[in-house]
Each structure stands twice: as structure tokens, then as C-alpha cells.
Amino acid sequence: MTMSEPEKEDQSALRATYRCAATTTSQTFTYPLQNSAASANQGTSEKTAYLSELRSSVSKLRTDINALLTSKMEQDKAAAGESAAATGQAAGQAAGQAAKDKVAAAEAKAEAVEDGFEGEDASEDA
């Protein structure tokens, strides 16, 4: 996250931009300030009012960024859960098909063995 100085055309705003490292998305937060930036020629009360408003805006910024990050974490967890479920489902389907194939092979062997016994019975009768 980067916090920028107020731009010249808008000297009375706190602005911060969150950029996600994993994606190209970004979110800009802007908080207008009623009091102008403190300067050397301002009195103590003006500077105090500006700093108080700035502190309040930073607190709002922190709250909003925390909400954004919490939301992104929940989305990431949900996506990871869906991915794991899809992987588990595919693995389960593959295992199920392998089990069906083994059962079919066992049934074929059993049938071949039965046919072999029937053939021996026929040769003994002759």
C-alpha cells in the first residue's frame, strides 16, 4: 500500500492506494479534509484542527483497509475451498472408477474360473 501526498489541485485530502501483489487490482481510498495542510504561518489552533482531522481520517482509512483485506481473505479462503473440493471430487471419481474396474476384472476372473470348472465337469462326464 502506498500513501501519497495531497496533489496540488486537491491539497485537502488524504489518499492511499492498495495494490494487490498477486493481481493487477488496486483500490484507492480518498478522505477529504476540511482544514488545509498545516503551514508555518498558521496558528496553533489551525494546526491542531488539521492534525485532529488528519488523525481521524487515518483511523477511517485503517478501518476501511482492514475491511477490504478481510473481504479478500474470505474470498481467497472460499476459492481455495472450492479448488480443494474440486480436486477432492475428481480424485474421488477417479478412485471410484478404479474400484469399479477392479470389481469388473474380479467378476471376469470369477466367470472364467467358473467356466473352467464347467469344462472339467463336461470332460469327466465323457
Backbone atoms as SQL, in Angstrom:
CREATE TABLE atoms (id INTEGER PRIMARY KEY, chain TEXT, resi INTEGER, resn TEXT, atom TEXT, x REAL, y REAL, z REAL);
INSERT INTO atoms VALUES
  (1, 'A', 1, 'MET', 'N', 0.847, -1.154, 0.000),
  (2, 'A', 1, 'MET', 'CA', 0.000, 0.000, 0.000),
  (3, 'A', 1, 'MET', 'C', 0.892, 1.215, 0.000),
  (4, 'A', 2, 'THR', 'N', 0.488, 2.215, -0.751),
  (5, 'A', 2, 'THR', 'CA', 1.233, 3.461, -0.767),
  (6, 'A', 2, 'THR', 'C', 0.327, 4.579, -0.321),
  (7, 'A', 3, 'MET', 'N', 0.885, 5.492, 0.408),
  (8, 'A', 3, 'MET', 'CA', 0.130, 6.676, 0.797),
  (9, 'A', 3, 'MET', 'C', 0.791, 7.832, 0.085),
  (10, 'A', 4, 'SER', 'N', -0.013, 8.660, -0.542),
  (11, 'A', 4, 'SER', 'CA', 0.559, 9.749, -1.310),
  (12, 'A', 4, 'SER', 'C', 0.262, 11.085, -0.655),
  (13, 'A', 5, 'GLU', 'N', 1.107, 12.017, -0.977),
  (14, 'A', 5, 'GLU', 'CA', 0.889, 13.382, -0.517),
  (15, 'A', 5, 'GLU', 'C', -0.281, 13.951, -1.303),
  (16, 'A', 6, 'PRO', 'N', -1.028, 14.887, -0.718),
  (17, 'A', 6, 'PRO', 'CA', -2.112, 15.501, -1.478),
  (18, 'A', 6, 'PRO', 'C', -1.562, 16.160, -2.742),
  (19, 'A', 7, 'GLU', 'N', -2.287, 16.004, -3.839),
  (20, 'A', 7, 'GLU', 'CA', -1.868, 16.601, -5.094),
  (21, 'A', 7, 'GLU', 'C', -2.133, 18.100, -5.060),
  (22, 'A', 8, 'LYS', 'N', -1.470, 18.854, -5.933),
  (23, 'A', 8, 'LYS', 'CA', -1.577, 20.307, -5.910),
  (24, 'A', 8, 'LYS', 'C', -2.993, 20.790, -6.146),
  (25, 'A', 9, 'GLU', 'N', -3.733, 20.124, -7.049),
  (26, 'A', 9, 'GLU', 'CA', -5.089, 20.600, -7.324),
  (27, 'A', 9, 'GLU', 'C', -6.045, 20.279, -6.185),
  (28, 'A', 10, 'ASP', 'N', -5.721, 19.340, -5.341),
  (29, 'A', 10, 'ASP', 'CA', -6.579, 18.974, -4.221),
  (30, 'A', 10, 'ASP', 'C', -5.714, 18.840, -2.973),
  (31, 'A', 11, 'GLN', 'N', -5.378, 19.954, -2.371),
  (32, 'A', 11, 'GLN', 'CA', -4.478, 19.967, -1.229),
  (33, 'A', 11, 'GLN', 'C', -5.145, 19.451, 0.042),
  (34, 'A', 12, 'SER', 'N', -6.433, 19.268, 0.036),
  (35, 'A', 12, 'SER', 'CA', -7.120, 18.934, 1.276),
  (36, 'A', 12, 'SER', 'C', -7.742, 17.533, 1.248),
  (37, 'A', 13, 'ALA', 'N', -6.897, 16.525, 1.003),
  (38, 'A', 13, 'ALA', 'CA', -7.387, 15.154, 1.009),
  (39, 'A', 13, 'ALA', 'C', -6.273, 14.209, 1.425),
  (40, 'A', 14, 'LEU', 'N', -6.664, 13.171, 2.153),
  (41, 'A', 14, 'LEU', 'CA', -5.764, 12.067, 2.465),
  (42, 'A', 14, 'LEU', 'C', -6.091, 10.986, 1.448),
  (43, 'A', 15, 'ARG', 'N', -5.077, 10.474, 0.777),
  (44, 'A', 15, 'ARG', 'CA', -5.304, 9.494, -0.280),
  (45, 'A', 15, 'ARG', 'C', -4.326, 8.334, -0.083),
  (46, 'A', 16, 'ALA', 'N', -4.833, 7.101, -0.185),
  (47, 'A', 16, 'ALA', 'CA', -3.995, 5.907, -0.105),
  (48, 'A', 16, 'ALA', 'C', -4.477, 4.909, -1.149),
  (49, 'A', 17, 'THR', 'N', -3.537, 4.153, -1.717),
  (50, 'A', 17, 'THR', 'CA', -3.876, 3.162, -2.731),
  (51, 'A', 17, 'THR', 'C', -3.351, 1.803, -2.297),
  (52, 'A', 18, 'TYR', 'N', -4.240, 0.808, -2.305),
  (53, 'A', 18, 'TYR', 'CA', -3.867, -0.575, -2.031),
  (54, 'A', 18, 'TYR', 'C', -3.703, -1.262, -3.380),
  (55, 'A', 19, 'ARG', 'N', -2.557, -1.886, -3.588),
  (56, 'A', 19, 'ARG', 'CA', -2.312, -2.649, -4.811),
  (57, 'A', 19, 'ARG', 'C', -2.032, -4.092, -4.421),
  (58, 'A', 20, 'CYS', 'N', -2.794, -4.991, -4.996),
  (59, 'A', 20, 'CYS', 'CA', -2.631, -6.417, -4.715),
  (60, 'A', 20, 'CYS', 'C', -1.422, -6.941, -5.477),
  (61, 'A', 21, 'ALA', 'N', -0.516, -7.593, -4.773),
  (62, 'A', 21, 'ALA', 'CA', 0.698, -8.113, -5.398),
  (63, 'A', 21, 'ALA', 'C', 0.391, -9.275, -6.335),
  (64, 'A', 22, 'ALA', 'N', -0.622, -10.066, -6.023),
  (65, 'A', 22, 'ALA', 'CA', -0.931, -11.258, -6.814),
  (66, 'A', 22, 'ALA', 'C', -1.716, -10.941, -8.087),
  (67, 'A', 23, 'THR', 'N', -2.437, -9.839, -8.085),
  (68, 'A', 23, 'THR', 'CA', -3.237, -9.472, -9.257),
  (69, 'A', 23, 'THR', 'C', -2.926, -8.033, -9.635),
  (70, 'A', 24, 'THR', 'N', -3.587, -7.567, -10.659),
  (71, 'A', 24, 'THR', 'CA', -3.363, -6.190, -11.090),
  (72, 'A', 24, 'THR', 'C', -4.400, -5.237, -10.503),
  (73, 'A', 25, 'THR', 'N', -5.177, -5.684, -9.562),
  (74, 'A', 25, 'THR', 'CA', -6.224, -4.842, -8.997),
  (75, 'A', 25, 'THR', 'C', -5.649, -3.871, -7.979),
  (76, 'A', 26, 'SER', 'N', -6.320, -2.746, -7.870),
  (77, 'A', 26, 'SER', 'CA', -5.932, -1.764, -6.862),
  (78, 'A', 26, 'SER', 'C', -7.196, -1.073, -6.358),
  (79, 'A', 27, 'GLN', 'N', -7.091, -0.511, -5.189),
  (80, 'A', 27, 'GLN', 'CA', -8.214, 0.191, -4.553),
  (81, 'A', 27, 'GLN', 'C', -7.663, 1.498, -3.990),
  (82, 'A', 28, 'THR', 'N', -8.253, 2.609, -4.376),
  (83, 'A', 28, 'THR', 'CA', -7.814, 3.906, -3.869),
  (84, 'A', 28, 'THR', 'C', -8.822, 4.411, -2.853),
  (85, 'A', 29, 'PHE', 'N', -8.318, 4.876, -1.742),
  (86, 'A', 29, 'PHE', 'CA', -9.132, 5.445, -0.676),
  (87, 'A', 29, 'PHE', 'C', -8.829, 6.937, -0.625),
  (88, 'A', 30, 'THR', 'N', -9.853, 7.763, -0.627),
  (89, 'A', 30, 'THR', 'CA', -9.665, 9.210, -0.555),
  (90, 'A', 30, 'THR', 'C', -10.566, 9.766, 0.541),
  (91, 'A', 31, 'TYR', 'N', -9.979, 10.587, 1.401),
  (92, 'A', 31, 'TYR', 'CA', -10.714, 11.195, 2.507),
  (93, 'A', 31, 'TYR', 'C', -10.496, 12.703, 2.450),
  (94, 'A', 32, 'PRO', 'N', -11.536, 13.450, 2.074),
  (95, 'A', 32, 'PRO', 'CA', -11.395, 14.906, 2.005),
  (96, 'A', 32, 'PRO', 'C', -11.150, 15.495, 3.396),
  (97, 'A', 33, 'LEU', 'N', -10.324, 16.506, 3.442),
  (98, 'A', 33, 'LEU', 'CA', -10.025, 17.208, 4.692),
  (99, 'A', 33, 'LEU', 'C', -10.571, 18.629, 4.588),
  (100, 'A', 34, 'GLN', 'N', -11.328, 19.042, 5.592),
  (101, 'A', 34, 'GLN', 'CA', -11.913, 20.378, 5.595),
  (102, 'A', 34, 'GLN', 'C', -10.867, 21.456, 5.893),
  (103, 'A', 35, 'ASN', 'N', -9.940, 21.109, 6.769),
  (104, 'A', 35, 'ASN', 'CA', -8.890, 22.053, 7.128),
  (105, 'A', 35, 'ASN', 'C', -7.722, 21.889, 6.170),
  (106, 'A', 36, 'SER', 'N', -7.072, 22.993, 5.836),
  (107, 'A', 36, 'SER', 'CA', -5.938, 22.905, 4.922),
  (108, 'A', 36, 'SER', 'C', -4.698, 22.437, 5.670),
  (109, 'A', 37, 'ALA', 'N', -3.729, 21.947, 4.887),
  (110, 'A', 37, 'ALA', 'CA', -2.496, 21.421, 5.471),
  (111, 'A', 37, 'ALA', 'C', -1.829, 22.481, 6.339),
  (112, 'A', 38, 'ALA', 'N', -1.259, 22.008, 7.424),
  (113, 'A', 38, 'ALA', 'CA', -0.601, 22.928, 8.358),
  (114, 'A', 38, 'ALA', 'C', 0.615, 23.557, 7.695),
  (115, 'A', 39, 'SER', 'N', 0.757, 24.848, 7.880),
  (116, 'A', 39, 'SER', 'CA', 1.922, 25.550, 7.352),
  (117, 'A', 39, 'SER', 'C', 2.529, 26.398, 8.462),
  (118, 'A', 40, 'ALA', 'N', 3.699, 26.912, 8.200),
  (119, 'A', 40, 'ALA', 'CA', 4.434, 27.667, 9.209),
  (120, 'A', 40, 'ALA', 'C', 3.709, 28.937, 9.633),
  (121, 'A', 41, 'ASN', 'N', 2.910, 29.529, 8.740),
  (122, 'A', 41, 'ASN', 'CA', 2.244, 30.791, 9.086),
  (123, 'A', 41, 'ASN', 'C', 0.880, 30.605, 9.746),
  (124, 'A', 42, 'GLN', 'N', 0.465, 29.366, 10.010),
  (125, 'A', 42, 'GLN', 'CA', -0.807, 29.133, 10.683),
  (126, 'A', 42, 'GLN', 'C', -0.586, 29.151, 12.196),
  (127, 'A', 43, 'GLY', 'N', -1.663, 29.466, 12.885),
  (128, 'A', 43, 'GLY', 'CA', -1.613, 29.470, 14.346),
  (129, 'A', 43, 'GLY', 'C', -1.768, 28.058, 14.895),
  (130, 'A', 44, 'THR', 'N', -1.588, 27.954, 16.179),
  (131, 'A', 44, 'THR', 'CA', -1.656, 26.658, 16.858),
  (132, 'A', 44, 'THR', 'C', -3.034, 26.019, 16.720),
  (133, 'A', 45, 'SER', 'N', -4.084, 26.779, 16.825),
  (134, 'A', 45, 'SER', 'CA', -5.433, 26.204, 16.748),
  (135, 'A', 45, 'SER', 'C', -5.711, 25.638, 15.354),
  (136, 'A', 46, 'GLU', 'N', -5.247, 26.295, 14.290),
  (137, 'A', 46, 'GLU', 'CA', -5.452, 25.778, 12.926),
  (138, 'A', 46, 'GLU', 'C', -4.656, 24.491, 12.718),
  (139, 'A', 47, 'LYS', 'N', -3.414, 24.483, 13.210),
  (140, 'A', 47, 'LYS', 'CA', -2.587, 23.286, 13.087),
  (141, 'A', 47, 'LYS', 'C', -3.199, 22.128, 13.869),
  (142, 'A', 48, 'THR', 'N', -3.699, 22.425, 15.058),
  (143, 'A', 48, 'THR', 'CA', -4.323, 21.390, 15.888),
  (144, 'A', 48, 'THR', 'C', -5.566, 20.829, 15.209),
  (145, 'A', 49, 'ALA', 'N', -6.389, 21.706, 14.622),
  (146, 'A', 49, 'ALA', 'CA', -7.601, 21.266, 13.930),
  (147, 'A', 49, 'ALA', 'C', -7.243, 20.370, 12.743),
  (148, 'A', 50, 'TYR', 'N', -6.214, 20.770, 11.988),
  (149, 'A', 50, 'TYR', 'CA', -5.783, 19.977, 10.840),
  (150, 'A', 50, 'TYR', 'C', -5.292, 18.604, 11.291),
  (151, 'A', 51, 'LEU', 'N', -4.432, 18.568, 12.290),
  (152, 'A', 51, 'LEU', 'CA', -3.886, 17.295, 12.764),
  (153, 'A', 51, 'LEU', 'C', -4.968, 16.395, 13.355),
  (154, 'A', 52, 'SER', 'N', -5.941, 16.982, 14.025),
  (155, 'A', 52, 'SER', 'CA', -7.047, 16.203, 14.577),
  (156, 'A', 52, 'SER', 'C', -7.860, 15.562, 13.453),
  (157, 'A', 53, 'GLU', 'N', -8.151, 16.350, 12.428),
  (158, 'A', 53, 'GLU', 'CA', -8.909, 15.828, 11.292),
  (159, 'A', 53, 'GLU', 'C', -8.094, 14.765, 10.542),
  (160, 'A', 54, 'LEU', 'N', -6.805, 15.000, 10.402),
  (161, 'A', 54, 'LEU', 'CA', -5.940, 14.030, 9.743),
  (162, 'A', 54, 'LEU', 'C', -5.895, 12.721, 10.523),
  (163, 'A', 55, 'ARG', 'N', -5.784, 12.799, 11.825),
  (164, 'A', 55, 'ARG', 'CA', -5.778, 11.601, 12.672),
  (165, 'A', 55, 'ARG', 'C', -7.086, 10.826, 12.509),
  (166, 'A', 56, 'SER', 'N', -8.201, 11.524, 12.494),
  (167, 'A', 56, 'SER', 'CA', -9.499, 10.880, 12.319),
  (168, 'A', 56, 'SER', 'C', -9.586, 10.200, 10.955),
  (169, 'A', 57, 'SER', 'N', -9.081, 10.873, 9.920),
  (170, 'A', 57, 'SER', 'CA', -9.113, 10.293, 8.570),
  (171, 'A', 57, 'SER', 'C', -8.221, 9.060, 8.473),
  (172, 'A', 58, 'VAL', 'N', -7.066, 9.084, 9.123),
  (173, 'A', 58, 'VAL', 'CA', -6.177, 7.919, 9.124),
  (174, 'A', 58, 'VAL', 'C', -6.853, 6.742, 9.821),
  (175, 'A', 59, 'SER', 'N', -7.585, 7.013, 10.885),
  (176, 'A', 59, 'SER', 'CA', -8.315, 5.957, 11.581),
  (177, 'A', 59, 'SER', 'C', -9.382, 5.349, 10.663),
  (178, 'A', 60, 'LYS', 'N', -10.109, 6.192, 9.917),
  (179, 'A', 60, 'LYS', 'CA', -11.107, 5.697, 8.955),
  (180, 'A', 60, 'LYS', 'C', -10.423, 4.876, 7.866),
  (181, 'A', 61, 'LEU', 'N', -9.274, 5.366, 7.404),
  (182, 'A', 61, 'LEU', 'CA', -8.515, 4.652, 6.376),
  (183, 'A', 61, 'LEU', 'C', -8.131, 3.258, 6.867),
  (184, 'A', 62, 'ARG', 'N', -7.622, 3.174, 8.070),
  (185, 'A', 62, 'ARG', 'CA', -7.232, 1.892, 8.647),
  (186, 'A', 62, 'ARG', 'C', -8.426, 0.948, 8.714),
  (187, 'A', 63, 'THR', 'N', -9.576, 1.454, 9.162),
  (188, 'A', 63, 'THR', 'CA', -10.789, 0.633, 9.251),
  (189, 'A', 63, 'THR', 'C', -11.211, 0.124, 7.874),
  (190, 'A', 64, 'ASP', 'N', -11.179, 1.013, 6.878),
  (191, 'A', 64, 'ASP', 'CA', -11.594, 0.620, 5.527),
  (192, 'A', 64, 'ASP', 'C', -10.628, -0.385, 4.903),
  (193, 'A', 65, 'ILE', 'N', -9.338, -0.200, 5.117),
  (194, 'A', 65, 'ILE', 'CA', -8.360, -1.142, 4.577),
  (195, 'A', 65, 'ILE', 'C', -8.496, -2.499, 5.259),
  (196, 'A', 66, 'ASN', 'N', -8.706, -2.507, 6.557),
  (197, 'A', 66, 'ASN', 'CA', -8.911, -3.782, 7.261),
  (198, 'A', 66, 'ASN', 'C', -10.136, -4.511, 6.723),
  (199, 'A', 67, 'ALA', 'N', -11.206, -3.768, 6.462),
  (200, 'A', 67, 'ALA', 'CA', -12.413, -4.385, 5.908),
  (201, 'A', 67, 'ALA', 'C', -12.125, -4.967, 4.523),
  (202, 'A', 68, 'LEU', 'N', -11.387, -4.230, 3.695),
  (203, 'A', 68, 'LEU', 'CA', -11.039, -4.718, 2.362),
  (204, 'A', 68, 'LEU', 'C', -10.196, -5.988, 2.453),
  (205, 'A', 69, 'LEU', 'N', -9.182, -5.971, 3.303),
  (206, 'A', 69, 'LEU', 'CA', -8.303, -7.135, 3.425),
  (207, 'A', 69, 'LEU', 'C', -9.041, -8.344, 3.998),
  (208, 'A', 70, 'THR', 'N', -9.938, -8.114, 4.947),
  (209, 'A', 70, 'THR', 'CA', -10.738, -9.208, 5.500),
  (210, 'A', 70, 'THR', 'C', -11.605, -9.826, 4.407),
  (211, 'A', 71, 'SER', 'N', -12.210, -8.989, 3.598),
  (212, 'A', 71, 'SER', 'CA', -13.037, -9.468, 2.494),
  (213, 'A', 71, 'SER', 'C', -12.209, -10.283, 1.502),
  (214, 'A', 72, 'LYS', 'N', -11.024, -9.797, 1.168),
  (215, 'A', 72, 'LYS', 'CA', -10.149, -10.519, 0.238),
  (216, 'A', 72, 'LYS', 'C', -9.700, -11.861, 0.826),
  (217, 'A', 73, 'MET', 'N', -9.417, -11.897, 2.120),
  (218, 'A', 73, 'MET', 'CA', -9.029, -13.161, 2.761),
  (219, 'A', 73, 'MET', 'C', -10.171, -14.160, 2.688),
  (220, 'A', 74, 'GLU', 'N', -11.398, -13.707, 2.937),
  (221, 'A', 74, 'GLU', 'CA', -12.550, -14.603, 2.872),
  (222, 'A', 74, 'GLU', 'C', -12.757, -15.118, 1.452),
  (223, 'A', 75, 'GLN', 'N', -12.556, -14.248, 0.454),
  (224, 'A', 75, 'GLN', 'CA', -12.671, -14.678, -0.941),
  (225, 'A', 75, 'GLN', 'C', -11.596, -15.707, -1.276),
  (226, 'A', 76, 'ASP', 'N', -10.365, -15.468, -0.808),
  (227, 'A', 76, 'ASP', 'CA', -9.274, -16.410, -1.058),
  (228, 'A', 76, 'ASP', 'C', -9.545, -17.760, -0.399),
  (229, 'A', 77, 'LYS', 'N', -10.066, -17.738, 0.834),
  (230, 'A', 77, 'LYS', 'CA', -10.393, -18.987, 1.524),
  (231, 'A', 77, 'LYS', 'C', -11.482, -19.748, 0.780),
  (232, 'A', 78, 'ALA', 'N', -12.505, -19.021, 0.317),
  (233, 'A', 78, 'ALA', 'CA', -13.593, -19.667, -0.416),
  (234, 'A', 78, 'ALA', 'C', -13.073, -20.266, -1.720),
  (235, 'A', 79, 'ALA', 'N', -12.214, -19.528, -2.418),
  (236, 'A', 79, 'ALA', 'CA', -11.650, -20.034, -3.672),
  (237, 'A', 79, 'ALA', 'C', -10.778, -21.257, -3.406),
  (238, 'A', 80, 'ALA', 'N', -9.998, -21.221, -2.345),
  (239, 'A', 80, 'ALA', 'CA', -9.153, -22.368, -2.001),
  (240, 'A', 80, 'ALA', 'C', -10.019, -23.569, -1.632),
  (241, 'A', 81, 'GLY', 'N', -11.099, -23.334, -0.913),
  (242, 'A', 81, 'GLY', 'CA', -12.011, -24.418, -0.547),
  (243, 'A', 81, 'GLY', 'C', -12.674, -25.035, -1.762),
  (244, 'A', 82, 'GLU', 'N', -13.097, -24.193, -2.707),
  (245, 'A', 82, 'GLU', 'CA', -13.715, -24.698, -3.928),
  (246, 'A', 82, 'GLU', 'C', -12.707, -25.494, -4.741),
  (247, 'A', 83, 'SER', 'N', -11.474, -25.001, -4.800),
  (248, 'A', 83, 'SER', 'CA', -10.423, -25.701, -5.544),
  (249, 'A', 83, 'SER', 'C', -10.132, -27.060, -4.909),
  (250, 'A', 84, 'ALA', 'N', -10.032, -27.070, -3.575),
  (251, 'A', 84, 'ALA', 'CA', -9.772, -28.329, -2.873),
  (252, 'A', 84, 'ALA', 'C', -10.932, -29.292, -3.055),
  (253, 'A', 85, 'ALA', 'N', -12.153, -28.772, -3.016),
  (254, 'A', 85, 'ALA', 'CA', -13.324, -29.629, -3.196),
  (255, 'A', 85, 'ALA', 'C', -13.344, -30.215, -4.601),
  (256, 'A', 86, 'ALA', 'N', -13.012, -29.393, -5.593),
  (257, 'A', 86, 'ALA', 'CA', -12.988, -29.883, -6.972),
  (258, 'A', 86, 'ALA', 'C', -11.899, -30.932, -7.143),
  (259, 'A', 87, 'THR', 'N', -10.742, -30.700, -6.550),
  (260, 'A', 87, 'THR', 'CA', -9.654, -31.670, -6.623),
  (261, 'A', 87, 'THR', 'C', -10.050, -32.960, -5.920),
  (262, 'A', 88, 'GLY', 'N', -10.663, -32.819, -4.746),
  (263, 'A', 88, 'GLY', 'CA', -11.118, -33.997, -3.996),
  (264, 'A', 88, 'GLY', 'C', -12.192, -34.758, -4.748),
  (265, 'A', 89, 'GLN', 'N', -13.102, -34.034, -5.382),
  (266, 'A', 89, 'GLN', 'CA', -14.170, -34.680, -6.139),
  (267, 'A', 89, 'GLN', 'C', -13.584, -35.442, -7.325),
  (268, 'A', 90, 'ALA', 'N', -12.631, -34.828, -8.025),
  (269, 'A', 90, 'ALA', 'CA', -12.012, -35.501, -9.173),
  (270, 'A', 90, 'ALA', 'C', -11.253, -36.741, -8.706),
  (271, 'A', 91, 'ALA', 'N', -10.545, -36.622, -7.583),
  (272, 'A', 91, 'ALA', 'CA', -9.813, -37.765, -7.053),
  (273, 'A', 91, 'ALA', 'C', -10.784, -38.863, -6.634),
  (274, 'A', 92, 'GLY', 'N', -11.895, -38.467, -6.030),
  (275, 'A', 92, 'GLY', 'CA', -12.910, -39.435, -5.620),
  (276, 'A', 92, 'GLY', 'C', -13.520, -40.145, -6.813),
  (277, 'A', 93, 'GLN', 'N', -13.769, -39.403, -7.875),
  (278, 'A', 93, 'GLN', 'CA', -14.320, -40.015, -9.076),
  (279, 'A', 93, 'GLN', 'C', -13.318, -40.996, -9.696),
  (280, 'A', 94, 'ALA', 'N', -12.047, -40.599, -9.704),
  (281, 'A', 94, 'ALA', 'CA', -11.020, -41.487, -10.259),
  (282, 'A', 94, 'ALA', 'C', -10.902, -42.754, -9.416),
  (283, 'A', 95, 'ALA', 'N', -10.931, -42.597, -8.103),
  (284, 'A', 95, 'ALA', 'CA', -10.848, -43.760, -7.214),
  (285, 'A', 95, 'ALA', 'C', -12.071, -44.648, -7.390),
  (286, 'A', 96, 'GLY', 'N', -13.236, -44.028, -7.537),
  (287, 'A', 96, 'GLY', 'CA', -14.463, -44.792, -7.751),
  (288, 'A', 96, 'GLY', 'C', -14.412, -45.584, -9.045),
  (289, 'A', 97, 'GLN', 'N', -13.886, -44.953, -10.102),
  (290, 'A', 97, 'GLN', 'CA', -13.767, -45.660, -11.387),
  (291, 'A', 97, 'GLN', 'C', -12.759, -46.792, -11.278),
  (292, 'A', 98, 'ALA', 'N', -11.663, -46.558, -10.571),
  (293, 'A', 98, 'ALA', 'CA', -10.654, -47.618, -10.388),
  (294, 'A', 98, 'ALA', 'C', -11.264, -48.795, -9.631),
  (295, 'A', 99, 'ALA', 'N', -12.066, -48.516, -8.621),
  (296, 'A', 99, 'ALA', 'CA', -12.713, -49.584, -7.856),
  (297, 'A', 99, 'ALA', 'C', -13.683, -50.362, -8.743),
  (298, 'A', 100, 'LYS', 'N', -14.442, -49.649, -9.577),
  (299, 'A', 100, 'LYS', 'CA', -15.370, -50.323, -10.499),
  (300, 'A', 100, 'LYS', 'C', -14.610, -51.220, -11.467),
  (301, 'A', 101, 'ASP', 'N', -13.462, -50.713, -11.954),
  (302, 'A', 101, 'ASP', 'CA', -12.652, -51.505, -12.886),
  (303, 'A', 101, 'ASP', 'C', -12.139, -52.777, -12.208),
  (304, 'A', 102, 'LYS', 'N', -11.706, -52.677, -10.946),
  (305, 'A', 102, 'LYS', 'CA', -11.218, -53.845, -10.211),
  (306, 'A', 102, 'LYS', 'C', -12.339, -54.858, -9.999),
  (307, 'A', 103, 'VAL', 'N', -13.531, -54.358, -9.666),
  (308, 'A', 103, 'VAL', 'CA', -14.672, -55.258, -9.469),
  (309, 'A', 103, 'VAL', 'C', -14.999, -55.973, -10.779),
  (310, 'A', 104, 'ALA', 'N', -14.990, -55.234, -11.878),
  (311, 'A', 104, 'ALA', 'CA', -15.282, -55.842, -13.177),
  (312, 'A', 104, 'ALA', 'C', -14.236, -56.900, -13.530),
  (313, 'A', 105, 'ALA', 'N', -12.966, -56.591, -13.235),
  (314, 'A', 105, 'ALA', 'CA', -11.901, -57.558, -13.518),
  (315, 'A', 105, 'ALA', 'C', -12.063, -58.805, -12.648),
  (316, 'A', 106, 'ALA', 'N', -12.403, -58.611, -11.382),
  (317, 'A', 106, 'ALA', 'CA', -12.597, -59.750, -10.481),
  (318, 'A', 106, 'ALA', 'C', -13.778, -60.603, -10.933),
  (319, 'A', 107, 'GLU', 'N', -14.849, -59.945, -11.364),
  (320, 'A', 107, 'GLU', 'CA', -16.013, -60.690, -11.848),
  (321, 'A', 107, 'GLU', 'C', -15.658, -61.489, -13.102),
  (322, 'A', 108, 'ALA', 'N', -14.845, -60.881, -13.979),
  (323, 'A', 108, 'ALA', 'CA', -14.437, -61.580, -15.201),
  (324, 'A', 108, 'ALA', 'C', -13.586, -62.800, -14.856),
  (325, 'A', 109, 'LYS', 'N', -12.675, -62.653, -13.879),
  (326, 'A', 109, 'LYS', 'CA', -11.853, -63.796, -13.457),
  (327, 'A', 109, 'LYS', 'C', -12.716, -64.885, -12.851),
  (328, 'A', 110, 'ALA', 'N', -13.678, -64.472, -12.015),
  (329, 'A', 110, 'ALA', 'CA', -14.555, -65.456, -11.385),
  (330, 'A', 110, 'ALA', 'C', -15.356, -66.205, -12.442),
  (331, 'A', 111, 'GLU', 'N', -15.806, -65.484, -13.436),
  (332, 'A', 111, 'GLU', 'CA', -16.574, -66.108, -14.510),
  (333, 'A', 111, 'GLU', 'C', -15.697, -67.073, -15.299),
  (334, 'A', 112, 'ALA', 'N', -14.438, -66.693, -15.532),
  (335, 'A', 112, 'ALA', 'CA', -13.513, -67.570, -16.259),
  (336, 'A', 112, 'ALA', 'C', -13.226, -68.827, -15.458),
  (337, 'A', 113, 'VAL', 'N', -13.070, -68.674, -14.158),
  (338, 'A', 113, 'VAL', 'CA', -12.824, -69.834, -13.300),
  (339, 'A', 113, 'VAL', 'C', -14.038, -70.754, -13.315),
  (340, 'A', 114, 'GLU', 'N', -15.237, -70.179, -13.220),
  (341, 'A', 114, 'GLU', 'CA', -16.456, -70.996, -13.264),
  (342, 'A', 114, 'GLU', 'C', -16.560, -71.733, -14.590),
  (343, 'A', 115, 'ASP', 'N', -16.222, -71.010, -15.674),
  (344, 'A', 115, 'ASP', 'CA', -16.262, -71.657, -16.987),
  (345, 'A', 115, 'ASP', 'C', -15.253, -72.802, -17.044),
  (346, 'A', 116, 'GLY', 'N', -14.111, -72.635, -16.420),
  (347, 'A', 116, 'GLY', 'CA', -13.083, -73.679, -16.385),
  (348, 'A', 116, 'GLY', 'C', -13.572, -74.897, -15.642),
  (349, 'A', 117, 'PHE', 'N', -14.271, -74.681, -14.512),
  (350, 'A', 117, 'PHE', 'CA', -14.815, -75.813, -13.756),
  (351, 'A', 117, 'PHE', 'C', -15.896, -76.504, -14.561),
  (352, 'A', 118, 'GLU', 'N', -16.721, -75.765, -15.235),
  (353, 'A', 118, 'GLU', 'CA', -17.774, -76.368, -16.033),
  (354, 'A', 118, 'GLU', 'C', -17.163, -77.220, -17.153),
  (355, 'A', 119, 'GLY', 'N', -16.066, -76.745, -17.714),
  (356, 'A', 119, 'GLY', 'CA', -15.386, -77.501, -18.781),
  (357, 'A', 119, 'GLY', 'C', -14.810, -78.791, -18.246),
  (358, 'A', 120, 'GLU', 'N', -14.278, -78.775, -17.024),
  (359, 'A', 120, 'GLU', 'CA', -13.732, -80.000, -16.414),
  (360, 'A', 120, 'GLU', 'C', -14.861, -80.987, -16.139),
  (361, 'A', 121, 'ASP', 'N', -16.012, -80.473, -15.704),
  (362, 'A', 121, 'ASP', 'CA', -17.141, -81.344, -15.439),
  (363, 'A', 121, 'ASP', 'C', -17.603, -82.043, -16.721),
  (364, 'A', 122, 'ALA', 'N', -17.578, -81.324, -17.811),
  (365, 'A', 122, 'ALA', 'CA', -18.034, -81.893, -19.087),
  (366, 'A', 122, 'ALA', 'C', -17.046, -82.964, -19.554),
  (367, 'A', 123, 'SER', 'N', -15.748, -82.754, -19.335),
  (368, 'A', 123, 'SER', 'CA', -14.772, -83.746, -19.791),
  (369, 'A', 123, 'SER', 'C', -14.807, -84.990, -18.910),
  (370, 'A', 124, 'GLU', 'N', -15.167, -84.854, -17.667),
  (371, 'A', 124, 'GLU', 'CA', -15.264, -86.006, -16.765),
  (372, 'A', 124, 'GLU', 'C', -16.480, -86.841, -17.116),
  (373, 'A', 125, 'ASP', 'N', -17.563, -86.196, -17.571),
  (374, 'A', 125, 'ASP', 'CA', -18.777, -86.923, -17.931),
  (375, 'A', 125, 'ASP', 'C', -18.559, -87.758, -19.192),
  (376, 'A', 126, 'ALA', 'N', -17.640, -87.388, -20.020),
  (377, 'A', 126, 'ALA', 'CA', -17.466, -88.052, -21.286),
  (378, 'A', 126, 'ALA', 'C', -16.761, -89.350, -21.175);
